[in-house]
Amino acid sequence: MKIFIDSEMPLKDIRQLTDLVVQGKQATAEKRQAIVEHHLKELEKKQAELKKQVAFMNGFIKTYQQMEKESDE
């Protein structure tokens, strides 16, 4: 379950996954898959937001680098 914790999966979802495994791996596979897929979608949203933030910060760095370059001329 460490991998779920590392992925920042909410503890309630981890608990639910654990409970479902105890109920039977085959019988609960569909429910467990749905929980994991939902969390994956949340991670993908975070990833997209982080990508935007990184691009925004890189824009600042490029601006500052250009300012340095111009002041050296």
Predicted model as a PDB file, atoms N, CA, C, CB and O in Angstrom, pLDDT in the B-factor column:
MODEL        1                                                                  
ATOM      1  N   MET A   1       0.804  -1.201   0.000  1.00 63.00           N  
ATOM      2  CA  MET A   1       0.000   0.000   0.000  1.00 63.00           C  
ATOM      3  C   MET A   1       0.850   1.270   0.000  1.00 63.00           C  
ATOM      4  CB  MET A   1      -0.916  -0.005   1.190  1.00 63.00           C  
ATOM      5  O   MET A   1       0.328   2.368  -0.194  1.00 63.00           O  
ATOM      6  N   LYS A   2       2.152   1.123   0.216  1.00 71.00           N  
ATOM      7  CA  LYS A   2       3.036   2.290   0.242  1.00 71.00           C  
ATOM      8  C   LYS A   2       2.932   3.092  -1.054  1.00 71.00           C  
ATOM      9  CB  LYS A   2       4.488   1.854   0.475  1.00 71.00           C  
ATOM     10  O   LYS A   2       2.978   4.321  -1.031  1.00 71.00           O  
ATOM     11  N   ILE A   3       2.794   2.404  -2.168  1.00 75.00           N  
ATOM     12  CA  ILE A   3       2.734   3.116  -3.452  1.00 75.00           C  
ATOM     13  C   ILE A   3       1.509   4.038  -3.505  1.00 75.00           C  
ATOM     14  CB  ILE A   3       2.694   2.108  -4.629  1.00 75.00           C  
ATOM     15  O   ILE A   3       1.566   5.113  -4.102  1.00 75.00           O  
ATOM     16  N   PHE A   4       0.416   3.620  -2.887  1.00 76.00           N  
ATOM     17  CA  PHE A   4      -0.768   4.482  -2.867  1.00 76.00           C  
ATOM     18  C   PHE A   4      -0.528   5.703  -1.989  1.00 76.00           C  
ATOM     19  CB  PHE A   4      -1.998   3.702  -2.368  1.00 76.00           C  
ATOM     20  O   PHE A   4      -0.954   6.808  -2.326  1.00 76.00           O  
ATOM     21  N   ILE A   5       0.148   5.507  -0.873  1.00 77.00           N  
ATOM     22  CA  ILE A   5       0.477   6.630   0.000  1.00 77.00           C  
ATOM     23  C   ILE A   5       1.414   7.586  -0.732  1.00 77.00           C  
ATOM     24  CB  ILE A   5       1.123   6.133   1.321  1.00 77.00           C  
ATOM     25  O   ILE A   5       1.228   8.802  -0.680  1.00 77.00           O  
ATOM     26  N   ASP A   6       2.410   7.045  -1.405  1.00 86.00           N  
ATOM     27  CA  ASP A   6       3.358   7.874  -2.160  1.00 86.00           C  
ATOM     28  C   ASP A   6       2.669   8.658  -3.272  1.00 86.00           C  
ATOM     29  CB  ASP A   6       4.462   7.004  -2.752  1.00 86.00           C  
ATOM     30  O   ASP A   6       3.140   9.727  -3.662  1.00 86.00           O  
ATOM     31  N   SER A   7       1.570   8.139  -3.779  1.00 88.00           N  
ATOM     32  CA  SER A   7       0.840   8.828  -4.855  1.00 88.00           C  
ATOM     33  C   SER A   7      -0.132   9.862  -4.301  1.00 88.00           C  
ATOM     34  CB  SER A   7       0.080   7.816  -5.717  1.00 88.00           C  
ATOM     35  O   SER A   7      -0.893  10.475  -5.050  1.00 88.00           O  
ATOM     36  N   GLU A   8      -0.101  10.051  -2.988  1.00 90.00           N  
ATOM     37  CA  GLU A   8      -0.989  10.989  -2.299  1.00 90.00           C  
ATOM     38  C   GLU A   8      -2.461  10.592  -2.402  1.00 90.00           C  
ATOM     39  CB  GLU A   8      -0.801  12.379  -2.861  1.00 90.00           C  
ATOM     40  O   GLU A   8      -3.350  11.442  -2.360  1.00 90.00           O  
ATOM     41  N   MET A   9      -2.699   9.294  -2.536  1.00 93.00           N  
ATOM     42  CA  MET A   9      -4.080   8.820  -2.536  1.00 93.00           C  
ATOM     43  C   MET A   9      -4.660   9.081  -1.143  1.00 93.00           C  
ATOM     44  CB  MET A   9      -4.167   7.288  -2.920  1.00 93.00           C  
ATOM     45  O   MET A   9      -3.999   8.813  -0.139  1.00 93.00           O  
ATOM     46  N   PRO A  10      -5.884   9.598  -1.074  1.00 93.00           N  
ATOM     47  CA  PRO A  10      -6.503   9.833   0.230  1.00 93.00           C  
ATOM     48  C   PRO A  10      -6.586   8.543   1.054  1.00 93.00           C  
ATOM     49  CB  PRO A  10      -7.903  10.430   0.048  1.00 93.00           C  
ATOM     50  O   PRO A  10      -6.830   7.461   0.519  1.00 93.00           O  
ATOM     51  N   LEU A  11      -6.380   8.684   2.356  1.00 92.00           N  
ATOM     52  CA  LEU A  11      -6.398   7.514   3.230  1.00 92.00           C  
ATOM     53  C   LEU A  11      -7.734   6.776   3.180  1.00 92.00           C  
ATOM     54  CB  LEU A  11      -6.097   7.928   4.656  1.00 92.00           C  
ATOM     55  O   LEU A  11      -7.764   5.552   3.309  1.00 92.00           O  
ATOM     56  N   LYS A  12      -8.825   7.494   2.997  1.00 95.00           N  
ATOM     57  CA  LYS A  12     -10.134   6.827   2.923  1.00 95.00           C  
ATOM     58  C   LYS A  12     -10.182   5.881   1.723  1.00 95.00           C  
ATOM     59  CB  LYS A  12     -11.276   7.872   2.828  1.00 95.00           C  
ATOM     60  O   LYS A  12     -10.783   4.809   1.800  1.00 95.00           O  
ATOM     61  N   ASP A  13      -9.556   6.273   0.623  1.00 94.00           N  
ATOM     62  CA  ASP A  13      -9.528   5.406  -0.567  1.00 94.00           C  
ATOM     63  C   ASP A  13      -8.609   4.214  -0.351  1.00 94.00           C  
ATOM     64  CB  ASP A  13      -9.073   6.200  -1.804  1.00 94.00           C  
ATOM     65  O   ASP A  13      -8.914   3.103  -0.783  1.00 94.00           O  
ATOM     66  N   ILE A  14      -7.485   4.445   0.316  1.00 93.00           N  
ATOM     67  CA  ILE A  14      -6.568   3.337   0.618  1.00 93.00           C  
ATOM     68  C   ILE A  14      -7.270   2.337   1.524  1.00 93.00           C  
ATOM     69  CB  ILE A  14      -5.258   3.857   1.286  1.00 93.00           C  
ATOM     70  O   ILE A  14      -7.172   1.127   1.322  1.00 93.00           O  
ATOM     71  N   ARG A  15      -7.980   2.851   2.526  1.00 94.00           N  
ATOM     72  CA  ARG A  15      -8.734   1.975   3.435  1.00 94.00           C  
ATOM     73  C   ARG A  15      -9.779   1.174   2.668  1.00 94.00           C  
ATOM     74  CB  ARG A  15      -9.413   2.800   4.548  1.00 94.00           C  
ATOM     75  O   ARG A  15      -9.970  -0.019   2.904  1.00 94.00           O  
ATOM     76  N   GLN A  16     -10.448   1.853   1.751  1.00 95.00           N  
ATOM     77  CA  GLN A  16     -11.481   1.168   0.962  1.00 95.00           C  
ATOM     78  C   GLN A  16     -10.854   0.075   0.095  1.00 95.00           C  
ATOM     79  CB  GLN A  16     -12.249   2.181   0.074  1.00 95.00           C  
ATOM     80  O   GLN A  16     -11.408  -1.019  -0.020  1.00 95.00           O  
ATOM     81  N   LEU A  17      -9.717   0.362  -0.506  1.00 93.00           N  
ATOM     82  CA  LEU A  17      -9.020  -0.656  -1.306  1.00 93.00           C  
ATOM     83  C   LEU A  17      -8.647  -1.857  -0.449  1.00 93.00           C  
ATOM     84  CB  LEU A  17      -7.758  -0.063  -1.957  1.00 93.00           C  
ATOM     85  O   LEU A  17      -8.841  -3.006  -0.847  1.00 93.00           O  
ATOM     86  N   THR A  18      -8.114  -1.575   0.723  1.00 92.00           N  
ATOM     87  CA  THR A  18      -7.717  -2.652   1.633  1.00 92.00           C  
ATOM     88  C   THR A  18      -8.921  -3.497   2.014  1.00 92.00           C  
ATOM     89  CB  THR A  18      -7.050  -2.081   2.894  1.00 92.00           C  
ATOM     90  O   THR A  18      -8.850  -4.726   1.998  1.00 92.00           O  
ATOM     91  N   ASP A  19     -10.029  -2.844   2.358  1.00 95.00           N  
ATOM     92  CA  ASP A  19     -11.253  -3.572   2.714  1.00 95.00           C  
ATOM     93  C   ASP A  19     -11.729  -4.435   1.551  1.00 95.00           C  
ATOM     94  CB  ASP A  19     -12.363  -2.590   3.133  1.00 95.00           C  
ATOM     95  O   ASP A  19     -12.159  -5.571   1.752  1.00 95.00           O  
ATOM     96  N   LEU A  20     -11.654  -3.908   0.357  1.00 95.00           N  
ATOM     97  CA  LEU A  20     -12.097  -4.660  -0.821  1.00 95.00           C  
ATOM     98  C   LEU A  20     -11.214  -5.873  -1.082  1.00 95.00           C  
ATOM     99  CB  LEU A  20     -12.108  -3.758  -2.050  1.00 95.00           C  
ATOM    100  O   LEU A  20     -11.712  -6.932  -1.463  1.00 95.00           O  
ATOM    101  N   VAL A  21      -9.908  -5.728  -0.882  1.00 92.00           N  
ATOM    102  CA  VAL A  21      -8.998  -6.862  -1.079  1.00 92.00           C  
ATOM    103  C   VAL A  21      -9.350  -7.979  -0.097  1.00 92.00           C  
ATOM    104  CB  VAL A  21      -7.514  -6.422  -0.897  1.00 92.00           C  
ATOM    105  O   VAL A  21      -9.352  -9.157  -0.455  1.00 92.00           O  
ATOM    106  N   VAL A  22      -9.647  -7.595   1.138  1.00 93.00           N  
ATOM    107  CA  VAL A  22     -10.018  -8.584   2.148  1.00 93.00           C  
ATOM    108  C   VAL A  22     -11.300  -9.320   1.737  1.00 93.00           C  
ATOM    109  CB  VAL A  22     -10.206  -7.905   3.524  1.00 93.00           C  
ATOM    110  O   VAL A  22     -11.455 -10.509   2.015  1.00 93.00           O  
ATOM    111  N   GLN A  23     -12.199  -8.616   1.084  1.00 95.00           N  
ATOM    112  CA  GLN A  23     -13.460  -9.224   0.641  1.00 95.00           C  
ATOM    113  C   GLN A  23     -13.239 -10.226  -0.492  1.00 95.00           C  
ATOM    114  CB  GLN A  23     -14.439  -8.138   0.186  1.00 95.00           C  
ATOM    115  O   GLN A  23     -14.059 -11.120  -0.701  1.00 95.00           O  
ATOM    116  N   GLY A  24     -12.148 -10.080  -1.211  1.00 90.00           N  
ATOM    117  CA  GLY A  24     -11.856 -11.004  -2.304  1.00 90.00           C  
ATOM    118  C   GLY A  24     -11.343 -10.263  -3.516  1.00 90.00           C  
ATOM    119  O   GLY A  24     -12.011  -9.378  -4.051  1.00 90.00           O  
ATOM    120  N   LYS A  25     -10.157 -10.632  -3.941  1.00 86.00           N  
ATOM    121  CA  LYS A  25      -9.513  -9.904  -5.042  1.00 86.00           C  
ATOM    122  C   LYS A  25     -10.320  -9.963  -6.333  1.00 86.00           C  
ATOM    123  CB  LYS A  25      -8.124 -10.461  -5.290  1.00 86.00           C  
ATOM    124  O   LYS A  25     -10.525  -8.939  -6.984  1.00 86.00           O  
ATOM    125  N   GLN A  26     -10.776 -11.146  -6.705  1.00 91.00           N  
ATOM    126  CA  GLN A  26     -11.522 -11.283  -7.958  1.00 91.00           C  
ATOM    127  C   GLN A  26     -12.875 -10.590  -7.872  1.00 91.00           C  
ATOM    128  CB  GLN A  26     -11.714 -12.762  -8.307  1.00 91.00           C  
ATOM    129  O   GLN A  26     -13.288  -9.899  -8.804  1.00 91.00           O  
ATOM    130  N   ALA A  27     -13.557 -10.775  -6.760  1.00 93.00           N  
ATOM    131  CA  ALA A  27     -14.914 -10.257  -6.608  1.00 93.00           C  
ATOM    132  C   ALA A  27     -14.962  -8.735  -6.579  1.00 93.00           C  
ATOM    133  CB  ALA A  27     -15.533 -10.804  -5.348  1.00 93.00           C  
ATOM    134  O   ALA A  27     -15.981  -8.136  -6.924  1.00 93.00           O  
ATOM    135  N   THR A  28     -13.872  -8.114  -6.173  1.00 95.00           N  
ATOM    136  CA  THR A  28     -13.881  -6.654  -6.015  1.00 95.00           C  
ATOM    137  C   THR A  28     -12.969  -5.933  -6.999  1.00 95.00           C  
ATOM    138  CB  THR A  28     -13.475  -6.293  -4.613  1.00 95.00           C  
ATOM    139  O   THR A  28     -12.732  -4.732  -6.865  1.00 95.00           O  
ATOM    140  N   ALA A  29     -12.466  -6.648  -7.970  1.00 95.00           N  
ATOM    141  CA  ALA A  29     -11.502  -6.051  -8.908  1.00 95.00           C  
ATOM    142  C   ALA A  29     -12.066  -4.822  -9.613  1.00 95.00           C  
ATOM    143  CB  ALA A  29     -11.076  -7.081  -9.946  1.00 95.00           C  
ATOM    144  O   ALA A  29     -11.360  -3.827  -9.778  1.00 95.00           O  
ATOM    145  N   GLU A  30     -13.312  -4.879 -10.024  1.00 96.00           N  
ATOM    146  CA  GLU A  30     -13.928  -3.765 -10.752  1.00 96.00           C  
ATOM    147  C   GLU A  30     -14.023  -2.517  -9.864  1.00 96.00           C  
ATOM    148  CB  GLU A  30     -15.333  -4.166 -11.258  1.00 96.00           C  
ATOM    149  O   GLU A  30     -13.733  -1.407 -10.311  1.00 96.00           O  
ATOM    150  N   LYS A  31     -14.425  -2.709  -8.620  1.00 97.00           N  
ATOM    151  CA  LYS A  31     -14.530  -1.583  -7.687  1.00 97.00           C  
ATOM    152  C   LYS A  31     -13.143  -0.993  -7.401  1.00 97.00           C  
ATOM    153  CB  LYS A  31     -15.207  -2.034  -6.366  1.00 97.00           C  
ATOM    154  O   LYS A  31     -12.973   0.226  -7.364  1.00 97.00           O  
ATOM    155  N   ARG A  32     -12.160  -1.873  -7.201  1.00 96.00           N  
ATOM    156  CA  ARG A  32     -10.806  -1.393  -6.931  1.00 96.00           C  
ATOM    157  C   ARG A  32     -10.250  -0.640  -8.129  1.00 96.00           C  
ATOM    158  CB  ARG A  32      -9.884  -2.559  -6.569  1.00 96.00           C  
ATOM    159  O   ARG A  32      -9.592   0.388  -7.972  1.00 96.00           O  
ATOM    160  N   GLN A  33     -10.513  -1.147  -9.314  1.00 97.00           N  
ATOM    161  CA  GLN A  33     -10.059  -0.474 -10.527  1.00 97.00           C  
ATOM    162  C   GLN A  33     -10.661   0.924 -10.620  1.00 97.00           C  
ATOM    163  CB  GLN A  33     -10.428  -1.298 -11.771  1.00 97.00           C  
ATOM    164  O   GLN A  33      -9.973   1.879 -10.980  1.00 97.00           O  
ATOM    165  N   ALA A  34     -11.938   1.040 -10.297  1.00 98.00           N  
ATOM    166  CA  ALA A  34     -12.607   2.348 -10.360  1.00 98.00           C  
ATOM    167  C   ALA A  34     -11.954   3.344  -9.402  1.00 98.00           C  
ATOM    168  CB  ALA A  34     -14.106   2.203 -10.029  1.00 98.00           C  
ATOM    169  O   ALA A  34     -11.784   4.514  -9.747  1.00 98.00           O  
ATOM    170  N   ILE A  35     -11.591   2.894  -8.211  1.00 97.00           N  
ATOM    171  CA  ILE A  35     -10.936   3.770  -7.239  1.00 97.00           C  
ATOM    172  C   ILE A  35      -9.584   4.237  -7.773  1.00 97.00           C  
ATOM    173  CB  ILE A  35     -10.758   3.046  -5.886  1.00 97.00           C  
ATOM    174  O   ILE A  35      -9.248   5.418  -7.694  1.00 97.00           O  
ATOM    175  N   VAL A  36      -8.828   3.310  -8.307  1.00 96.00           N  
ATOM    176  CA  VAL A  36      -7.494   3.641  -8.833  1.00 96.00           C  
ATOM    177  C   VAL A  36      -7.609   4.559 -10.050  1.00 96.00           C  
ATOM    178  CB  VAL A  36      -6.720   2.350  -9.210  1.00 96.00           C  
ATOM    179  O   VAL A  36      -6.840   5.511 -10.182  1.00 96.00           O  
ATOM    180  N   GLU A  37      -8.559   4.280 -10.934  1.00 97.00           N  
ATOM    181  CA  GLU A  37      -8.748   5.130 -12.116  1.00 97.00           C  
ATOM    182  C   GLU A  37      -9.143   6.554 -11.719  1.00 97.00           C  
ATOM    183  CB  GLU A  37      -9.819   4.528 -13.041  1.00 97.00           C  
ATOM    184  O   GLU A  37      -8.680   7.524 -12.319  1.00 97.00           O  
ATOM    185  N   HIS A  38     -10.000   6.670 -10.708  1.00 97.00           N  
ATOM    186  CA  HIS A  38     -10.399   7.997 -10.239  1.00 97.00           C  
ATOM    187  C   HIS A  38      -9.172   8.759  -9.716  1.00 97.00           C  
ATOM    188  CB  HIS A  38     -11.484   7.881  -9.129  1.00 97.00           C  
ATOM    189  O   HIS A  38      -8.983   9.937 -10.018  1.00 97.00           O  
ATOM    190  N   HIS A  39      -8.361   8.074  -8.942  1.00 96.00           N  
ATOM    191  CA  HIS A  39      -7.168   8.736  -8.398  1.00 96.00           C  
ATOM    192  C   HIS A  39      -6.207   9.120  -9.527  1.00 96.00           C  
ATOM    193  CB  HIS A  39      -6.452   7.815  -7.376  1.00 96.00           C  
ATOM    194  O   HIS A  39      -5.596  10.188  -9.489  1.00 96.00           O  
ATOM    195  N   LEU A  40      -6.080   8.259 -10.515  1.00 96.00           N  
ATOM    196  CA  LEU A  40      -5.218   8.574 -11.657  1.00 96.00           C  
ATOM    197  C   LEU A  40      -5.688   9.839 -12.359  1.00 96.00           C  
ATOM    198  CB  LEU A  40      -5.188   7.404 -12.648  1.00 96.00           C  
ATOM    199  O   LEU A  40      -4.868  10.675 -12.739  1.00 96.00           O  
ATOM    200  N   LYS A  41      -6.983   9.987 -12.532  1.00 97.00           N  
ATOM    201  CA  LYS A  41      -7.518  11.200 -13.165  1.00 97.00           C  
ATOM    202  C   LYS A  41      -7.182  12.440 -12.344  1.00 97.00           C  
ATOM    203  CB  LYS A  41      -9.041  11.087 -13.346  1.00 97.00           C  
ATOM    204  O   LYS A  41      -6.857  13.489 -12.900  1.00 97.00           O  
ATOM    205  N   GLU A  42      -7.260  12.319 -11.027  1.00 96.00           N  
ATOM    206  CA  GLU A  42      -6.906  13.438 -10.149  1.00 96.00           C  
ATOM    207  C   GLU A  42      -5.420  13.779 -10.291  1.00 96.00           C  
ATOM    208  CB  GLU A  42      -7.243  13.100  -8.675  1.00 96.00           C  
ATOM    209  O   GLU A  42      -5.052  14.953 -10.334  1.00 96.00           O  
ATOM    210  N   LEU A  43      -4.572  12.759 -10.363  1.00 95.00           N  
ATOM    211  CA  LEU A  43      -3.139  12.994 -10.542  1.00 95.00           C  
ATOM    212  C   LEU A  43      -2.850  13.650 -11.893  1.00 95.00           C  
ATOM    213  CB  LEU A  43      -2.364  11.674 -10.423  1.00 95.00           C  
ATOM    214  O   LEU A  43      -1.984  14.520 -11.990  1.00 95.00           O  
ATOM    215  N   GLU A  44      -3.564  13.240 -12.917  1.00 97.00           N  
ATOM    216  CA  GLU A  44      -3.371  13.833 -14.239  1.00 97.00           C  
ATOM    217  C   GLU A  44      -3.778  15.304 -14.246  1.00 97.00           C  
ATOM    218  CB  GLU A  44      -4.171  13.060 -15.291  1.00 97.00           C  
ATOM    219  O   GLU A  44      -3.148  16.120 -14.919  1.00 97.00           O  
ATOM    220  N   LYS A  45      -4.828  15.645 -13.502  1.00 97.00           N  
ATOM    221  CA  LYS A  45      -5.224  17.052 -13.373  1.00 97.00           C  
ATOM    222  C   LYS A  45      -4.116  17.853 -12.688  1.00 97.00           C  
ATOM    223  CB  LYS A  45      -6.549  17.178 -12.578  1.00 97.00           C  
ATOM    224  O   LYS A  45      -3.764  18.951 -13.119  1.00 97.00           O  
ATOM    225  N   LYS A  46      -3.575  17.279 -11.611  1.00 96.00           N  
ATOM    226  CA  LYS A  46      -2.470  17.937 -10.896  1.00 96.00           C  
ATOM    227  C   LYS A  46      -1.266  18.111 -11.816  1.00 96.00           C  
ATOM    228  CB  LYS A  46      -2.069  17.122  -9.644  1.00 96.00           C  
ATOM    229  O   LYS A  46      -0.624  19.161 -11.830  1.00 96.00           O  
ATOM    230  N   GLN A  47      -0.976  17.072 -12.577  1.00 96.00           N  
ATOM    231  CA  GLN A  47       0.160  17.109 -13.492  1.00 96.00           C  
ATOM    232  C   GLN A  47      -0.004  18.230 -14.512  1.00 96.00           C  
ATOM    233  CB  GLN A  47       0.319  15.761 -14.206  1.00 96.00           C  
ATOM    234  O   GLN A  47       0.952  18.952 -14.797  1.00 96.00           O  
ATOM    235  N   ALA A  48      -1.201  18.380 -15.062  1.00 98.00           N  
ATOM    236  CA  ALA A  48      -1.458  19.425 -16.044  1.00 98.00           C  
ATOM    237  C   ALA A  48      -1.290  20.807 -15.407  1.00 98.00           C  
ATOM    238  CB  ALA A  48      -2.874  19.272 -16.636  1.00 98.00           C  
ATOM    239  O   ALA A  48      -0.728  21.717 -16.017  1.00 98.00           O  
ATOM    240  N   GLU A  49      -1.779  20.952 -14.187  1.00 97.00           N  
ATOM    241  CA  GLU A  49      -1.648  22.235 -13.487  1.00 97.00           C  
ATOM    242  C   GLU A  49      -0.178  22.541 -13.194  1.00 97.00           C  
ATOM    243  CB  GLU A  49      -2.463  22.222 -12.173  1.00 97.00           C  
ATOM    244  O   GLU A  49       0.270  23.675 -13.365  1.00 97.00           O  
ATOM    245  N   LEU A  50       0.562  21.535 -12.755  1.00 97.00           N  
ATOM    246  CA  LEU A  50       1.988  21.733 -12.491  1.00 97.00           C  
ATOM    247  C   LEU A  50       2.743  22.100 -13.772  1.00 97.00           C  
ATOM    248  CB  LEU A  50       2.593  20.467 -11.867  1.00 97.00           C  
ATOM    249  O   LEU A  50       3.661  22.920 -13.750  1.00 97.00           O  
ATOM    250  N   LYS A  51       2.349  21.489 -14.874  1.00 98.00           N  
ATOM    251  CA  LYS A  51       2.985  21.796 -16.156  1.00 98.00           C  
ATOM    252  C   LYS A  51       2.788  23.269 -16.504  1.00 98.00           C  
ATOM    253  CB  LYS A  51       2.415  20.897 -17.277  1.00 98.00           C  
ATOM    254  O   LYS A  51       3.713  23.933 -16.973  1.00 98.00           O  
ATOM    255  N   LYS A  52       1.576  23.776 -16.272  1.00 97.00           N  
ATOM    256  CA  LYS A  52       1.300  25.198 -16.527  1.00 97.00           C  
ATOM    257  C   LYS A  52       2.152  26.082 -15.613  1.00 97.00           C  
ATOM    258  CB  LYS A  52      -0.206  25.509 -16.318  1.00 97.00           C  
ATOM    259  O   LYS A  52       2.706  27.090 -16.053  1.00 97.00           O  
ATOM    260  N   GLN A  53       2.251  25.697 -14.347  1.00 97.00           N  
ATOM    261  CA  GLN A  53       3.016  26.486 -13.388  1.00 97.00           C  
ATOM    262  C   GLN A  53       4.506  26.495 -13.739  1.00 97.00           C  
ATOM    263  CB  GLN A  53       2.811  25.940 -11.973  1.00 97.00           C  
ATOM    264  O   GLN A  53       5.167  27.527 -13.620  1.00 97.00           O  
ATOM    265  N   VAL A  54       5.027  25.356 -14.166  1.00 98.00           N  
ATOM    266  CA  VAL A  54       6.433  25.274 -14.566  1.00 98.00           C  
ATOM    267  C   VAL A  54       6.686  26.163 -15.783  1.00 98.00           C  
ATOM    268  CB  VAL A  54       6.829  23.807 -14.877  1.00 98.00           C  
ATOM    269  O   VAL A  54       7.685  26.881 -15.832  1.00 98.00           O  
ATOM    270  N   ALA A  55       5.790  26.117 -16.756  1.00 97.00           N  
ATOM    271  CA  ALA A  55       5.932  26.959 -17.946  1.00 97.00           C  
ATOM    272  C   ALA A  55       5.893  28.435 -17.564  1.00 97.00           C  
ATOM    273  CB  ALA A  55       4.823  26.643 -18.971  1.00 97.00           C  
ATOM    274  O   ALA A  55       6.659  29.236 -18.100  1.00 97.00           O  
ATOM    275  N   PHE A  56       5.012  28.795 -16.648  1.00 97.00           N  
ATOM    276  CA  PHE A  56       4.909  30.177 -16.186  1.00 97.00           C  
ATOM    277  C   PHE A  56       6.210  30.630 -15.533  1.00 97.00           C  
ATOM    278  CB  PHE A  56       3.744  30.328 -15.201  1.00 97.00           C  
ATOM    279  O   PHE A  56       6.698  31.723 -15.819  1.00 97.00           O  
ATOM    280  N   MET A  57       6.772  29.804 -14.665  1.00 97.00           N  
ATOM    281  CA  MET A  57       8.022  30.152 -13.982  1.00 97.00           C  
ATOM    282  C   MET A  57       9.191  30.193 -14.969  1.00 97.00           C  
ATOM    283  CB  MET A  57       8.317  29.143 -12.853  1.00 97.00           C  
ATOM    284  O   MET A  57      10.074  31.042 -14.844  1.00 97.00           O  
ATOM    285  N   ASN A  58       9.203  29.297 -15.935  1.00 97.00           N  
ATOM    286  CA  ASN A  58      10.247  29.326 -16.955  1.00 97.00           C  
ATOM    287  C   ASN A  58      10.187  30.621 -17.750  1.00 97.00           C  
ATOM    288  CB  ASN A  58      10.115  28.125 -17.894  1.00 97.00           C  
ATOM    289  O   ASN A  58      11.221  31.127 -18.188  1.00 97.00           O  
ATOM    290  N   GLY A  59       8.991  31.161 -17.940  1.00 96.00           N  
ATOM    291  CA  GLY A  59       8.843  32.449 -18.615  1.00 96.00           C  
ATOM    292  C   GLY A  59       9.554  33.551 -17.849  1.00 96.00           C  
ATOM    293  O   GLY A  59      10.220  34.394 -18.449  1.00 96.00           O  
ATOM    294  N   PHE A  60       9.419  33.552 -16.532  1.00 92.00           N  
ATOM    295  CA  PHE A  60      10.133  34.530 -15.707  1.00 92.00           C  
ATOM    296  C   PHE A  60      11.639  34.380 -15.849  1.00 92.00           C  
ATOM    297  CB  PHE A  60       9.733  34.384 -14.241  1.00 92.00           C  
ATOM    298  O   PHE A  60      12.361  35.365 -16.002  1.00 92.00           O  
ATOM    299  N   ILE A  61      12.100  33.154 -15.798  1.00 96.00           N  
ATOM    300  CA  ILE A  61      13.544  32.911 -15.912  1.00 96.00           C  
ATOM    301  C   ILE A  61      14.064  33.423 -17.243  1.00 96.00           C  
ATOM    302  CB  ILE A  61      13.861  31.411 -15.762  1.00 96.00           C  
ATOM    303  O   ILE A  61      15.111  34.069 -17.291  1.00 96.00           O  
ATOM    304  N   LYS A  62      13.352  33.145 -18.318  1.00 95.00           N  
ATOM    305  CA  LYS A  62      13.777  33.628 -19.641  1.00 95.00           C  
ATOM    306  C   LYS A  62      13.812  35.149 -19.685  1.00 95.00           C  
ATOM    307  CB  LYS A  62      12.840  33.097 -20.736  1.00 95.00           C  
ATOM    308  O   LYS A  62      14.723  35.741 -20.264  1.00 95.00           O  
ATOM    309  N   THR A  63      12.816  35.775 -19.070  1.00 94.00           N  
ATOM    310  CA  THR A  63      12.788  37.243 -19.020  1.00 94.00           C  
ATOM    311  C   THR A  63      14.006  37.769 -18.281  1.00 94.00           C  
ATOM    312  CB  THR A  63      11.496  37.746 -18.341  1.00 94.00           C  
ATOM    313  O   THR A  63      14.668  38.695 -18.748  1.00 94.00           O  
ATOM    314  N   TYR A  64      14.303  37.180 -17.129  1.00 94.00           N  
ATOM    315  CA  TYR A  64      15.453  37.629 -16.337  1.00 94.00           C  
ATOM    316  C   TYR A  64      16.769  37.384 -17.073  1.00 94.00           C  
ATOM    317  CB  TYR A  64      15.473  36.915 -14.982  1.00 94.00           C  
ATOM    318  O   TYR A  64      17.678  38.213 -17.021  1.00 94.00           O  
ATOM    319  N   GLN A  65      16.865  36.251 -17.753  1.00 93.00           N  
ATOM    320  CA  GLN A  65      18.077  35.964 -18.527  1.00 93.00           C  
ATOM    321  C   GLN A  65      18.256  36.981 -19.643  1.00 93.00           C  
ATOM    322  CB  GLN A  65      18.023  34.542 -19.111  1.00 93.00           C  
ATOM    323  O   GLN A  65      19.367  37.439 -19.913  1.00 93.00           O  
ATOM    324  N   GLN A  66      17.142  37.330 -20.292  1.00 93.00           N  
ATOM    325  CA  GLN A  66      17.205  38.323 -21.365  1.00 93.00           C  
ATOM    326  C   GLN A  66      17.624  39.678 -20.800  1.00 93.00           C  
ATOM    327  CB  GLN A  66      15.840  38.437 -22.086  1.00 93.00           C  
ATOM    328  O   GLN A  66      18.412  40.391 -21.423  1.00 93.00           O  
ATOM    329  N   MET A  67      17.110  40.036 -19.639  1.00 92.00           N  
ATOM    330  CA  MET A  67      17.474  41.300 -19.005  1.00 92.00           C  
ATOM    331  C   MET A  67      18.975  41.332 -18.677  1.00 92.00           C  
ATOM    332  CB  MET A  67      16.640  41.515 -17.722  1.00 92.00           C  
ATOM    333  O   MET A  67      19.637  42.351 -18.872  1.00 92.00           O  
ATOM    334  N   GLU A  68      19.498  40.212 -18.182  1.00 89.00           N  
ATOM    335  CA  GLU A  68      20.931  40.113 -17.886  1.00 89.00           C  
ATOM    336  C   GLU A  68      21.755  40.271 -19.161  1.00 89.00           C  
ATOM    337  CB  GLU A  68      21.253  38.763 -17.208  1.00 89.00           C  
ATOM    338  O   GLU A  68      22.758  40.985 -19.195  1.00 89.00           O  
ATOM    339  N   LYS A  69      21.298  39.581 -20.208  1.00 85.00           N  
ATOM    340  CA  LYS A  69      22.008  39.614 -21.477  1.00 85.00           C  
ATOM    341  C   LYS A  69      22.059  41.054 -22.016  1.00 85.00           C  
ATOM    342  CB  LYS A  69      21.329  38.670 -22.502  1.00 85.00           C  
ATOM    343  O   LYS A  69      23.097  41.513 -22.491  1.00 85.00           O  
ATOM    344  N   GLU A  70      20.932  41.745 -21.932  1.00 86.00           N  
ATOM    345  CA  GLU A  70      20.866  43.112 -22.427  1.00 86.00           C  
ATOM    346  C   GLU A  70      21.721  44.063 -21.585  1.00 86.00           C  
ATOM    347  CB  GLU A  70      19.420  43.588 -22.445  1.00 86.00           C  
ATOM    348  O   GLU A  70      22.283  45.022 -22.116  1.00 86.00           O  
ATOM    349  N   SER A  71      21.823  43.807 -20.290  1.00 85.00           N  
ATOM    350  CA  SER A  71      22.632  44.699 -19.435  1.00 85.00           C  
ATOM    351  C   SER A  71      24.129  44.475 -19.659  1.00 85.00           C  
ATOM    352  CB  SER A  71      22.288  44.475 -17.944  1.00 85.00           C  
ATOM    353  O   SER A  71      24.938  45.355 -19.367  1.00 85.00           O  
ATOM    354  N   ASP A  72      24.499  43.302 -20.175  1.00 79.00           N  
ATOM    355  CA  ASP A  72      25.897  43.017 -20.468  1.00 79.00           C  
ATOM    356  C   ASP A  72      26.347  43.663 -21.779  1.00 79.00           C  
ATOM    357  CB  ASP A  72      26.121  41.513 -20.527  1.00 79.00           C  
ATOM    358  O   ASP A  72      27.545  43.803 -22.027  1.00 79.00           O  
ATOM    359  N   GLU A  73      25.405  44.049 -22.598  1.00 74.00           N  
ATOM    360  CA  GLU A  73      25.746  44.599 -23.929  1.00 74.00           C  
ATOM    361  C   GLU A  73      26.112  46.052 -23.855  1.00 74.00           C  
ATOM    362  CB  GLU A  73      24.590  44.424 -24.897  1.00 74.00           C  
ATOM    363  O   GLU A  73      26.423  46.664 -24.877  1.00 74.00           O  
TER     364      GLU A  73                                                      
ENDMDL                                                                          
END                                                                             
